[in-house]
Amino acid sequence: MEKDVNRIKEMIEDFLIGDIDNKDKVIDYILIEKESNDAMAIASDGLEKIIGFNFGIEEESLSMGYSDIPEWEFDLEGYLFQCLESGFEIGYMSDNTHSGVWNIIDMYYPTDILYKNGVTKYLQYCLDNGITKKYLESKTGSSVPDVMKCLKNKEPLNMNLKKEKKRKERGGR
């Protein structure tokens, strides 16, 4: 996956540098769906200009499509948590984006986020990759809420995901 992520990052960065209207944008995150060989990415200026990228990953080639996403249409619920819940994995996410995601989780979880398993998968990624409150504050220079407190019990997150999957397989909610 790392090879694909690096290829995607390079392709997006080349596109952004080469397009006068998009030079001010940076990659926020890259998601990869291994089974379908699809990937998606978001780049933005950190304010209101957002571009969504879609990729088809082949062994030796990479196809890319992109479109502008209106700021009022973009939300992490659909563009991150739903994707994670449906099988995508995080290949890359900037520290500033992590900080923003932590703030969103702090404000809206659990009552206003529908894709709770997507949030759980995201938090598992953070645990697995050393993304902590302390790390984010040191990298961004901003105060970040500790969203790990959102977890209701002390079980490892992957156990919660496995239990949820088994319950759904048995027909439960």
C-alpha positions as CSV (number, residue, x, y, z in Angstrom):
1,M,0.0,0.0,0.0
2,E,2.9,2.4,0.8
3,K,4.1,2.2,-2.8
4,D,0.6,3.1,-4.1
5,V,0.3,6.0,-1.6
6,N,3.6,7.4,-2.7
7,R,2.6,7.2,-6.4
8,I,-0.7,8.9,-5.6
9,K,1.0,11.7,-3.5
10,E,3.4,12.3,-6.3
11,M,0.7,12.5,-9.0
12,I,-1.4,14.9,-6.9
13,E,1.5,17.1,-6.0
14,D,2.6,17.3,-9.7
15,F,-1.0,18.2,-10.6
16,L,-1.2,20.9,-7.9
17,I,2.2,22.4,-8.7
18,G,1.4,22.5,-12.4
19,D,-2.1,24.2,-12.1
20,I,-2.0,27.9,-11.3
21,D,-5.5,27.7,-9.7
22,N,-4.4,24.9,-7.3
23,K,-0.9,25.8,-6.3
24,D,-2.0,26.8,-2.8
25,K,-3.6,23.4,-2.0
26,V,-2.0,20.5,-0.1
27,I,-3.0,16.9,0.3
28,D,-5.2,16.4,3.3
29,Y,-5.6,12.7,3.1
30,I,-5.5,9.6,0.8
31,L,-7.8,6.6,1.3
32,I,-7.2,3.2,-0.4
33,E,-9.6,0.3,-0.9
34,K,-7.4,-2.7,-1.4
35,E,-9.9,-5.1,-2.8
36,S,-11.2,-2.9,-5.6
37,N,-7.8,-1.2,-6.3
38,D,-9.5,2.2,-5.9
39,A,-8.3,5.2,-4.0
40,M,-9.5,8.7,-3.2
41,A,-7.9,11.8,-1.9
42,I,-8.8,15.2,-0.8
43,A,-6.6,18.3,-1.2
44,S,-7.5,21.8,0.0
45,D,-6.3,25.2,0.8
46,G,-7.4,24.7,4.4
47,L,-10.2,27.1,4.0
48,E,-12.9,26.7,1.4
49,K,-11.3,25.4,-1.8
50,I,-11.4,21.6,-2.0
51,I,-10.6,19.1,-4.7
52,G,-11.6,15.4,-4.6
53,F,-9.4,12.9,-6.5
54,N,-10.4,9.4,-7.6
55,F,-7.8,6.8,-8.7
56,G,-7.8,3.4,-10.3
57,I,-4.7,1.6,-9.2
58,E,-3.0,-0.9,-11.6
59,E,0.3,-2.6,-11.2
60,E,2.2,-0.3,-13.5
61,S,-0.2,2.6,-14.0
62,L,-2.4,4.9,-12.1
63,S,-5.5,6.7,-13.6
64,M,-6.7,9.9,-12.0
65,G,-9.9,11.9,-12.1
66,Y,-10.7,15.0,-10.1
67,S,-13.4,17.5,-9.4
68,D,-13.9,20.6,-7.3
69,I,-16.0,20.0,-4.2
70,P,-18.0,23.0,-2.9
71,E,-17.0,23.9,0.6
72,W,-20.7,23.7,1.7
73,E,-20.9,20.1,0.3
74,F,-17.9,18.7,2.0
75,D,-18.2,17.0,5.4
76,L,-16.0,14.4,7.1
77,E,-19.1,12.2,7.7
78,G,-19.4,11.3,4.0
79,Y,-15.9,12.0,2.7
80,L,-14.0,10.2,5.5
81,F,-16.0,8.2,8.1
82,Q,-18.4,6.6,5.6
83,C,-15.5,5.6,3.3
84,L,-13.6,4.1,6.2
85,E,-16.7,2.2,7.2
86,S,-17.2,0.9,3.7
87,G,-13.7,-0.6,3.4
88,F,-11.3,2.2,2.6
89,E,-8.1,2.5,4.7
90,I,-6.1,5.6,5.5
91,G,-2.9,5.7,3.4
92,Y,-1.9,9.2,4.4
93,M,-3.3,12.0,6.4
94,S,-1.6,15.4,7.2
95,D,-1.2,16.4,10.8
96,N,-3.4,19.5,10.3
97,T,-6.1,17.3,8.9
98,H,-5.8,14.9,11.9
99,S,-6.2,17.9,14.2
100,G,-9.3,19.0,12.4
101,V,-10.8,15.5,12.5
102,W,-10.1,15.3,16.3
103,N,-12.0,18.6,16.7
104,I,-14.9,17.3,14.6
105,I,-15.1,14.1,16.6
106,D,-15.0,16.0,19.9
107,M,-17.8,18.3,18.8
108,Y,-20.2,15.8,17.1
109,Y,-19.4,12.3,18.4
110,P,-21.5,10.2,19.2
111,T,-24.8,11.9,18.7
112,D,-24.3,13.6,15.4
113,I,-22.1,11.2,13.5
114,L,-23.9,8.3,11.8
115,Y,-20.8,6.3,10.7
116,K,-19.6,5.4,14.2
117,N,-17.6,2.3,12.9
118,G,-15.8,4.7,10.6
119,V,-14.9,6.8,13.6
120,T,-13.7,3.7,15.4
121,K,-11.6,2.6,12.4
122,Y,-10.1,6.1,12.3
123,L,-9.3,6.1,16.0
124,Q,-7.7,2.6,15.6
125,Y,-5.5,4.0,12.9
126,C,-4.5,6.8,15.2
127,L,-3.6,4.3,18.0
128,D,-1.7,2.1,15.6
129,N,0.3,5.0,14.2
130,G,1.1,7.0,17.3
131,I,-1.3,9.9,16.5
132,T,-2.0,11.2,20.0
133,K,-3.2,14.5,21.5
134,K,0.4,15.3,22.5
135,Y,1.8,14.4,19.1
136,L,-0.8,16.6,17.3
137,E,-0.3,19.5,19.6
138,S,3.5,19.4,19.1
139,K,3.1,19.2,15.3
140,T,0.4,21.8,14.8
141,G,1.0,24.2,17.7
142,S,-2.7,24.1,18.4
143,S,-4.7,22.7,21.3
144,V,-6.4,19.5,20.4
145,P,-9.1,17.7,22.3
146,D,-8.4,14.2,23.5
147,V,-10.9,12.2,21.4
148,M,-9.7,8.9,22.7
149,K,-11.9,9.6,25.7
150,C,-14.9,9.0,23.3
151,L,-14.3,5.3,23.7
152,K,-16.7,3.9,26.2
153,N,-14.6,0.9,27.4
154,K,-11.1,-0.2,27.6
155,E,-11.3,-3.0,25.0
156,P,-8.9,-2.6,22.1
157,L,-10.7,-0.9,19.2
158,N,-10.2,-3.8,16.8
159,M,-12.1,-6.0,19.2
160,N,-15.1,-3.6,19.1
161,L,-15.0,-3.7,15.3
162,K,-14.9,-7.5,15.3
163,K,-17.8,-7.7,17.8
164,E,-19.9,-5.3,15.7
165,K,-19.2,-7.3,12.5
166,K,-20.2,-10.6,14.3
167,R,-23.4,-9.0,15.6
168,K,-24.3,-7.8,12.1
169,E,-23.6,-11.2,10.6
170,R,-26.0,-12.7,13.2
171,G,-28.7,-10.2,12.1
172,G,-28.3,-7.9,15.1
173,R,-27.9,-4.2,15.1
